[in-house]
Structure formats: C-alpha cells, structure tokens
C-alpha cells in the first residue's frame, strides 16, 4: 500500500516487487476491500504514515 500511496501504477509496483501485474491487481483489490475504499486515492488517504493521512488527521 505504501507504493500505491506514493502514486505508483500496477506496472511499476510489479517491477519493483518482482511479481506479476495480475498479482499486484489482486493485492490492491484486497487492500481496497479491507480499507473500505472504492479507489486508490481514497485508500491512500486512509493509509497511516502517508502525507495525506497526516494532513487529514487520520492515523
């Protein structure tokens, strides 16, 4: 989720983690479900430790 919150797309995340893009997509979908978020930006705001979560007071 840190990579998603930093703005990386699935291709770049897959390359960085040495896994397939389909696996990245599956992981992100699972994370979105656990965070009850409909989109990557909304999940990034909820993710602790990001500049967005700190700015909104979420932790």
N, C-alpha and C positions, 0 to 999 in steps of 0.2 A: 504494500500500500504506500510505502514511502516513495517508491518510484512513480506510482500513479500521481501522488500528491505533488511530485516535483514536475509533472507535466509530460512525462514520457508516454509515448504511444506503445501499443502492444508489440510492434516490431522491435522497437528499441529495448523494451523490457526483456523480450525473448532473447535478444542478442546479448544483453548484459548478464542474464541469468543462465545462459546456455541451455534454454529449453525451447520448445516449440510455441508458436504463436497461439495455437489452439489451447494449449495448457494454460498460457497466460490469460486467455479469454475466460476459461473456466474458473481459474482462481479469482479473477476480478469479479465475475458474476457472483461467486460465493461470498466475497468480501462485501459487495454491494448489498446482498441479501442480509448478511449479519449486521451491517450498519444501518439497515432500513433506509437505503438511499436509492433513488431512481437513476442517478447519474454519477459519473466520476467526479465532477466538480463538487457536488453536494457531499459525496463521501470524503473528499479531501478536506472540506471544511470541518467535518466531524472527526477527522483523524487526529489524535493527540500528537503534539510536537511539531505540527506544521505552522507556518506563519499565519495562515488563515484561522486555524483553531485558536491560536493565541490572541489574535486580534478580536475574535468574537467572544472570547472568554470561555470557550469550551475546553475542557480538559478531562 
